[in-house]
Amino acid sequence: MKQQPPPYQFNGEQDDNWRQLLKPAFGLKRWLAVLLVGVVLLGLGLAVLLYHFLSSPQWADATRLLTLQFLPLWGRILLPVVLGLLLIVAGWSRFYRILFTEIWPDLRAFENQELLALLLRRYRRSRGPRIVTIGGGTGMPQLLRGLRKYTDNITAIVTVADDGGSSGRLRRTMGILPPGDFRNNIAALSEAEGLMTRLFQYRFADRELGDPQAANELAGHSFGNLFITTMAAVTGSFEAGIAESSNVLRVRGRVLPGTLEDITLCAEVRRRRADGEVETVLVEGESMLPKAQGQVERVYLKQEYARAYPEAIRAILQADLIVAGPGSFFTSVLPNLLVTGVCDAIRASSAPRIFICNVATQAGETDNFDVAAHMTKLHQHADDVFPNVLANDHYDLNRPPSGNAQWVQLPAEGTVHAFRLFTGDVVDEERPWRHDSDKLATRIMQVAAELRADKEERVAAGETRT
């Protein structure tokens, strides 16, 4: 499948960029008109003010001087015209020289982008669709890196069920929500993503520098987790800490928790014992689920009525597009949907709703799952929430994506399902167990446009019938 170019690209010609400024979508003409009207009104006001003062008898001498009445009529007309033209020529020539011979070449050389093309892209991203993504783990950052080329109006709703690694340690010792998934998504949406990713993902060594025998108390912690934890302590709350961290790092969009409550993910896992008997065990804790070595039957929250974060609900209801996944199916995607109020808000939304299926299975969670198995479990936990699924169709069954994973295969042709299937080449060629950010975002926007067009056709058909 031929990959389509990202939106808002221009051909690099300066004249084309100037013409782009006059297009209605940019909004320049209306504000230029507002500016001109303001200048005219200001001039009228000043004229009335001058007339008021200069018509007074005590200002007769000043009036005679300012109106050049000591010159003949042709001189009173010619002198200000000549002076005005000289000032216009001098000002414009200097302005043109500074802008197009000193500043403009440097701007063109900067990352080979033209100034106006950059302004147009930023303007249109600021007016892009409101997209809500739901998930966590390493899958959501891949999605966000692609979507941010289309819009700045992104809200990432992140799971808070993580209890392992650095996030789990901070959660237990500091009493805060796990910062790990927030760290990854903040870095993905940052203007300086390359630097932020290296900085936020930096993990402290096991041993102290200069003393290889001394254990490092920060061992295993990432800088990003400590940064968010510190910001939460400084601002007084976790959600404020996330918001301020996003401001400091110039994040385009928002990263929100699905809930502010301290939730625990539990699961029912069916597995075969050493004697051959099948048993169902209860697993408590997100980090323990992959270690159960069985088939996950159901996941649920230990806190039965964990309330959703109000800002997350508001974002869902105002969204133009709602996307769930990719990411760890049972431990990153589903926990958000189990929070009270989230599924109801998604069902109430009129926006297209798309579930992104993983390209590869995850050991200990989705072994032997195909697309249909993912959707069956999704509907068991969140019925009628995501009627559409986007799945990868570019895979070779003879070449698995990694040593401990298999391709998530498409349903057999002709099979009838309770969901609408969309496919595309969305796999990362270098890391085939993950999605390619640009491919995935491009295909999502195409599917969303198709769903909106279908909805408009159905509405039009209904209006025609009535």
N, C-alpha and C positions, 0 to 999 in steps of 0.2 A: 504494500500500500504506500502510495506516495505521500510523504509527510507534507502537510500544508504549512506555509510560513506563519509565524506568529503575527498577531494583529498589529495594526498601526505602524507597519513598516513603510518607509518611503524610499524612493529610488536614488536619493542622495543629491539630486539636482537642486541647487539653491532656488531657482525660479519656481520649481514645483512647490517648494516649501513655502515661498511667499504666497503662492496661489492657495495653498492649504489654509492659510490664515483667514481667507475670505469665505471659507465654507461655513454654512450655518452651524454645523456641529461645534465649531470652536468658540462661537459666541463673541468674536472680536468686533464684528460690525455693529452690533447693538450697543456695545459699550463705547465704541468710537462715536456713535451718534449721540449717546448720552453726554460724552465729553464735549462735543461740539455745541450741544444745546446749553450746557453749563457755561461754556465760554461766552456764548452770545448773551445769555442772561446776565452774566457778570459784567460784560461790556455795557449793556443797557443800564445797569445799576450805576456804574461809574459815570456814564454819560449824564444821567439825571443828577448825580451828585455834583459834577462839574458845572452843569448848567445852573444849578441852584446857587452856587457860590459865585460863579463868574458873572451872573446877571445882576448881582448887588452893586450899587453905586460905589461902595468903598473898595471894590476889587476892580475898578475900571482900568487902572494902570496895568495890573497884572493880566487882565483879559486882553488888553491891546498887545502886550508882549507875547503871551502864549499863542495868540491867534495870528501872529506875524503881520499885524496890520500896518507896520512900518514899511512893508514890502509891497510891490505891485501884485495884482491878483495872480499873474502867472508864476511869480516867485513863491507866493504862499502855497501854491499847489505843487510846484516842481520840487522845492527843497525837501519837504517831508517824504515825497515819493522816492527821490534819489537816495536819501539817507536810509529809508526803510529797505530799499533793494540792496544797498551795500551791506547792511547788517545781515539780511537774509542770506546773501551769497557767502559772506564771511563765516557766519555761523554754520551753515549747511556744509561748506567745504571742510571746515575743521571737524565737524561731527562725522562726516563721511570718512575722513582720513583716519580718525581715531578708531571708528567702529570696524571698517572694512579692510584697513591695511595694518592695524595693530592688534585689535582684539579678535576679529573674526577668524584669521588664519590659525590662531592658537586654539580657538574653540573647535575649529574643524579638525585640528590635529589631535585633540583630546579624545582618545578612544575611537577616532575616525567617525565621530558623530557630529552632526551639525546642530547648532543651537536651536533652531526652530523645530527640527525633527524631534529633539529631546523635549522641548516644551510641549509639542503636540502629543507626544506619547504620554507624558505625565498628566496633561490635562484630560486626555481621554480615559486614562486609567482612573483618574479621580472621579469620573462620571460613569465608570464601568458598573456592571451588574453587582448586586449584593449577594455574595456567595457565602454560605455557611458550610463548613466542613466539620465532620464529626469523627473522632477517632483518637489516635495517639501513636505511641511507639515510633518506629522509623519510617512507617508508611506515609503518615501525614506530611512530614517535611518534604518528601518527594513530590507530593501533590501540590503543596503550597508554592514550591519553587517554579512550577509551571504556571499556576493560576495567577501569580502576581504580575505576569506579563500582560494579562488581560484586564486586571482591575486592582485598585487599591482597597476596594470595599470587601475585604475578606474577614470573616470571623471564624476562627478555629476554636471549636469546643473540644476540650481535651479531657481525657479520663483522669481521675484522681485515685484509681484503685491500685496503682503501683506500690508494692511494699518490699521490693528487692533492691540490692545494690546500694549505691550511694543515696538514692532517693529514700529507700526504706530506712536506712540508718538515720537520716535527717528527720524523717517522719517520726521515728520512735524517740529520738533524743531531744528534738526541738519542738515537737508537737505541731508541726505544720503539714500542709498538704505536700505530697511528693512533687518536687520541682523538675524531675528529669524530663518528662515529656514536654513541659512548658519550655525548658531550655532549648530543646531541639527545634521547636516550632518558632520560637522567638528568633533564633539564629537564621532560620530559613526565610523569614519575612523581613529581616534587617536589610537596610540599604547597603551596609558593608558586610554582606553575608559571608564572603570568603574569610575575612579576618575574624568576624564574630564566631564562625564555626570553629576555627582553630582555637580561638581563645576559650569559648564556652565548653568545648569538648576536651580541653586539656585536663588530664588526670594526674594527680600528684603521685609521685613514686612511692614504692613500699618502704624505702629506706631514706633516712635523712642524708642530705648532701654533706660530704666530708666525713661521715661516720656510717659506713655500711652496716655496722652492727646494731645501730639504733633504729628502732621502728618509727616510722613516720605516722603521727597521729592523724594526718590528713590522707593517708594512703587510701586509694580507691575513690576518693571524692573528686568530682570534676569542678573546675572553677565556676562554671555556669550555675551549678546547683548551689554553691556557696554564695554566689552573687545574688541569686534570687532569694535565698534564705535571709541574707543580710538586709536586702531591700525590704523584705516583708517585716523584719524587725524594726527597721527605721521608720517605715510608714505606718506601722501599727496593725496591718492586716495582710493576708496573703494576696487578696485580689488587688489591693492598692499597690503592693510590691510588684505584682505582675504588670500592672498598668504603668508604673513609673519605670520599670526596667524596659518596657517597650518604648517609652518616650526617650529614654537615654540612648537606646540603641537604634533609634529612628526606624521603628518597625512600621511597615505599611500594612495596616490592618489591625486586627485585635486578636488576642489569644485569651480565651476565657475558660474557667473551670466548668465542668458540667454540674458540679455541686460543690458547696463549701463544707459539706459534712464529711466526717472521718469515716469513710465507707470501707467495708471489707468484702472482697469478692469470694464467693464460695461456689463449689461445683460438685455435681454428681458425676462420677467417673466409673464407667463399666470396664472391668479388666479381668483377665484370666489368671487364676492362681496357679501355683506350681503343680497342684494336683489335677489341673484341668478344669476345675469348676469356675464358673463365671460369677463374679461378685460386683456389687456396686458400693463404692466407697465415697465418703464425703471428704472433700478437700477444702481447707480454709486458707485463704491467702493467694493472691495473684501469682506470686513467685513459686508457689508450691504446685500449681496446676500442671505445668509441663513435666514435673517430676513424678506425677502419678502413674505415668506409663500405661495409659489406657485410652478408651474412647470417651470423650466428653459428651454426656447426655444432656446436661442442663447447667447453666450458670445462673446465679442469683446473688443479690446483695444481702448480707447479714442484717443490715439495717433496712427493714421492710419498706419504710416510707422516707427514704432519703429525698429531701426536697431539692428541686433543680435551682440553679442560680438564676435569679430573675433576668439578668442581662442576657443570659444564654437563650431563655425562652423568648425574650423580645426580639433577639436577632433572628431566631427561626421564623417567627411570625412575619417579620419584615423582609425575609429573604426573597431573592429572585431565583435562586437555585440552591438546593440542599443536597449535599454529597456525604455519604458515609464510607469510610475506608479510604485507601487500603491500610493494612496493618494487621497485627495479631487479632484474629477474628474473635476469639473468646475473651481475651484479656485487654484489648484496646478499643475495639469497636462496640461490642455488646454492652460493656459496663455503662457507657453513656446512655444507651437506650433503656437501661433498667432503672434509671433515676426517675422518680415520680414527676410526671408532667412533660417529659421530653417527647415521648411518643405521641401524646395527645396534641402537643404543639405542632409536630411534624404533620400529623394527619389534618390538622386545621389549616395548614398552609396551602396556598394555591400554586406554589412554585413547583417546578419539576423536581422529582426526587430520584436520585440515582445512587445505587449501591455499587461500589467498585470492588470487584472480586480480586483477590490476590492472584498473582501469576504462578506462585508456587505454594505447595503445602508447607505447613509448619510442624516440625517434629514435636510430638507430645500434645498437639492441639487438633490439627486438621489432617492427620494422616489419611491418605486415600480419599480425600474429599474432592469431588468435582464441583462444577458450578452449581448444579442442581442441589447437591448436598449442602453447600453453603446457604443457598436460598431457603431450603427446607428448615434449617436450624434458625435462620434469621426470622422466618415467619413464625416459628414456634415461640420465639422470645419476644418478637415485636410484629404482630400480625398487621398486615395491610399498611405498613409504614413506607417500605421501599418497593414499589411495584416494578421498577426498572433496574436492570443490572448491566454493567459494562464489564466485559471479560476479554482477556487476551486470546487472540487466535493465531499468534505467531509462535509456534513451538514445535520441537522435534522430539517425539516420544523416545527415540533412540539415544538422545543426548539430554539427560536430566539437568535441571538448572544448577544443582549443587549435589554434594555427596549425601546429604541427609534429607533431601527434599525431592518431590516429584512435581511435574507440571499439573496445574489445575486444569483439567480437560473440560471441553465444551460438552453440552448434552448431545446425545445422538440425534442425527438429523431426523426430522419428522416427529420428534417427541413433543407432546403437548405439556405445557407448564403453566403455572399460575403467575408467571412473571413475563415481562417483555425483555428479551435478550438483545443487547447490542454488543458487537465485537469490533476488534481493531488490533493493529500491531502496536502495543503499548509497552513492550518489554525493553529493558535496557540491555543492549547487546554485550556490554562489558560485564555487567552484573545481572545475569539472566534471572536471578531469583527476585529481582526488584523491578518496579516500573521505571520507565524513562519519563522524566518530568515533563519535557516538552511534548512528547507524543501523547502522554496521558491527558494533559491539559487541553491540547488541540482537539482530541477526540471527545472529551467531555463537553466542550463548548459546541461541537457539532451535534452531539446527541441532545443537549439542552435546546438548541435551536430547532431541531426536528420535533421534539416533544411539544415545544411552544406552538409550532406551526400546526401540528396535529390537533392541539387543543383549540386553536382559533378556527380550524376547519369544522370541528364538531360544534363549536358555539354558533358559527355561521349557519351550519345545516339546521341546527335547532331553531334558530331565528327564522329561517326560511320556511320551516314546517309550520311554525306558529303564525 
